[in-house]
Amino acid sequence: MTQFSVVIPTLNEADNIDPLLTSLFALNLPPDSFEVIFVDDGSKDGTPEKVRAWEKKAPVRLIERTEKPDLTASILAGAAQAQSDVIVVMDADLSHPPEQLSAVVAPVLNGSHDVSIGSRYVPGGRTEGWPLHRQWLSRIGGSLARPLCDVNDATSGFFAFRRELTSTISGKAHGYKILLELLMAGQGTLKVVEVPICFRDRTRGTSKLSFHHQWAYLQRLLALSGGATIHNAGRVILIGLLCALIDIGLFQILKSNGAGLAAAHIGSFLAAAAVFLAFNSGGLFRSRQTNSLQWSRIGRIAAVGSIALLSRGGLLALLVDTWQVAPLWAILTATVTSAIVCYLGSIFYIFPAQDNRPTVDTRWRVAAIGIVPFIILFRLIYLGETQLIPDEAYYWNYTQHMDLSFYDHPPMVAWLIWLGTAIAGDNEFGVRIGAFICGLITMGFLYALAKNLYDKSTGIRTVLLLAVLPFTFATGFLMTTDAPVIAAWAATLYYMERALIANRSSAWLGMGIAFGLGILSKYTLGLLGAAALLFVLIDPVARRWLFRPHPYLAALLALLLFSPVIIWNLEHHWSSIMFQSSRIRGAGDDQFSVHLLLVNLLVLLTPTGLIAALLALLPGKKHGTGDFAHRRMLFVCLFTGVPLVIFLVLSSLDSLRFHWTAPLWLAIIPTMAWMMGQNFSPRSFANRIQAAWKPTIAISIAVYALIMHYVVLGIPGIPYPELMNRYFWREATIEIEKIAEDVQQQTGQKPLVVGMSKWSVASALTFYNQHGESMDIRARNMFGDSGAMYEVWHPSEPPVTRPIILVSMARHHLEHGRAGNDISKHLDQPGPVHSLVVMREGKPLRFVYYRIAQGYSGL
């Protein structure tokens, strides 16, 4: 009885037929257990004759195709005439070891798997005799497909499968990698195993692989991923080249005539885009069937175009302003980059394939593969181009006064900034690289958590949400205390799930480390401890941990890691603990602010994200049945709900800080990501939220690109609002340095510069004063007001007769303290309040206010 059929496509393989068949029939297999089917695509070297010679003495058959040679078509033709329900595909050139045939086919024969792959890229697999460039091409081809089909060697030509699966392969399938077609057709439903093999380069004949095959593979991979096929590709390429020349040429003309970087690249891009749209307007904006305007398509075109335009602005700023690259080379790079963004956005988002569309899971995977690397590169480009906000400058000042801890925050943010600046220097990139790495750590741990709770596809969608949601985008970019606490929160969730649900005792070690590092970042991570305790009390399986030493040892480990903060507080009369305890209620204004909390959540999560999060928290059968599904939802609800309830209660008593609630949403994001891939009823509310994610993601990315471009290069014709008085401290510091220099020249004494805010002004001036004449800078605690760590660094200032320059973001801060007290009584001969317009390239950026006195009389 024939148990399986070996299908071997051939094209001029005469020298390999005899040694291949001799090896196959020498295997320790019953002679009638398999058949060999050769499918020849028009060989001219006598291959068919060689096969026919074997037909009389072994179960060998020959199929001769007269159509255009195509590997996929040949294999399908052979499978169609097979006498068994299990098909093995292998090459005729002896590169696939016949001796491993039994190992490859066994998982399909025994019914444990649907597809078995002879893999070069799993432990035990290898490649011999291939030149380095062939190995790299193979690796790249497999790497491109791996995120879509979850196998290491998707380009293997040696595999076994159930014959019935051929019915799932698209009629448009072609090329030389039918395995990819098979895997993509059964996305999410096939049981696949990879068996290690040793692949050896052919010793007889010539390889059929060419650039045409490689290009066809890429095209087919795009089509299987849901990308549209571009018709009249030659015409589109010519128009694209014309538009690129217009973009580059006009940019050079505008720059040579004195235009700024922003005006030049925006003007040239819009001109090139107008030409492209003029040539293609017929099918872009109107339906070919009804000739009506397609407003949704117009919106998608606008989103992709905006992202391409605004994201290249950061690249130009990096190349021209930071790396001092010639504008011509910079615009060449930027034009290529924006063209790639436009192309991928067009085929996957504006004009996605309508025939044989991939599954919802595949479409989200493709979105993640494109968007997540884009966001990571986008952050990396802008990391050093955007100026520090005052909070970041304040934490950088921590590193100039390193200590075990600090008055208003634990030390982790200072340690990360110290490490980053030690490597990259005291600049924006050095300050922020720690936040960037924390963002990647968050993605890694939450991917693992989502994979454990649900599956790999949910993990991929989780990373996508982390890349685009506002609160995780910001914390992966700005170096504040939220960056490390978000990473530690994600790590703690991961280890808590491993300990409490997976029941792994070794996870308590990781949890102790993650929890300890988390409270070294921000005390709010302690809320996870309350959630964990409640979970253990409710869940009978996890309750056993109450009677084991592991959680208590983890708590001791966390306490040990937290000891620098304890030691610092012992030395400073517990000032930090008392300060943070006083902040528990919020801003201290006794104001009901639940409605403000809701507004904050809309900003942190987007409206779609907030609704999806609340929907994910609702109980129901949509979350699955069974003990594991019940425990999973208990975990998600408690680790989200406990912190949320606490913040809701506090917001009913007082105003909360905008960002305090951000970390608590990490626990629910995997469930939100899981719901994105489910098949809900078309009319259900959940389905509408699922559909809303696509425009939400596109709009979010466009908004991020707009904000970054605006603060780095500006938008021609759009002035900066008064809100920017808290920003552009680099330029403002230069102006203050000039004022200080003038005062010193006039008086012969170095002035004392006082930032009239708690720490913002003094910190920003200190950071951006690194390259000019060093200024002696203080904070407002000189006048009896709070100054956070400045009260430790500069606790008091005796009366001085040297000049005083007060600097502020608002005029009234230079006249009165927060309590309404007159500042003038502490000054000797105080002058009037001056306002100064800070300019850049002739464009006003912000106001800065200053006041000069001839001395300070003390408190």
Buried (B, 14 or more C-beta within 10 A) or exposed (E): EBBBBBBBBBBBBBBBBEEBBEBBBEBEBEEEBBBBBBBBBBBEBEBBEBBEEBEEEBBBBBBBBEEEBBBBBBBBBBBEEBBBBBBBBBBBBBBBBBEBBBBBBBBBBEEEBBBBBBBBBBEEBEBEEBEEEBEEBBBEBBEBBBBBBBBBBBBBBBBBBBBEBBEBBBEEBBBBBBBBBBBBBBBBEBEBBBBBBBBBBBEEBEEBEEEEBBEBBEBBBBBBBBBBEBEEEEEBEEBBEBBBEBBBBBBBEBBEEEBBBBBBBBBBBBBBBEBBBEBBEEEBBBEEEEEEEBEEBBBBBEBBBBBBBBBBBBBBBBBBBBEEBEBEEBBBBBBEBBBEBBBBBBBBBBBBBEEBEBBBBBBBBBBBBBBBEBBBBBBBBBBBBBBBBBBBBBBBBBBBEEBBBBBBBBBBBBBBBBBBBEEBEBBBBBBBBBBBBBBBBBBBBBBBBBBBBBBBBBBBBBBBBBBBBBBBBBBBBBBBBBBBBBBBBBBBBBBBBBBBBEEBEEBBBBBBBBBBBBBBBBBBBBBBBBBBBBBBEEBEEBEEBEEEEBBEEBBEBBBEBBEBBBEBBEEBEEBBBEBBEEBEBBEEEEEEBBEBBEEBBBBBBBEBBBBBBBBBBEEEEBBEEEEEEBBBBBBBBBBBBBBBEBBBEBBEBBBBEBBBBBBBBBBBBBBBBBBBBEEBEEEEEBBEBBEBBBBBBBBBBBBBBBEBBBBBBBBEEEEBEEEBBBBBBBBBBBBBBEBBBEBBEEBEBBBBBBBBBBBBBBBBBBBBBEEBEEBBBBBBBBBBBBBBBBBBBBEEBEEBEBBBBBBBBEEEBBBEBEEEEEBBEBBBEBBEBEEBEBEBEEEEBBBBBBBBBBBBEEE
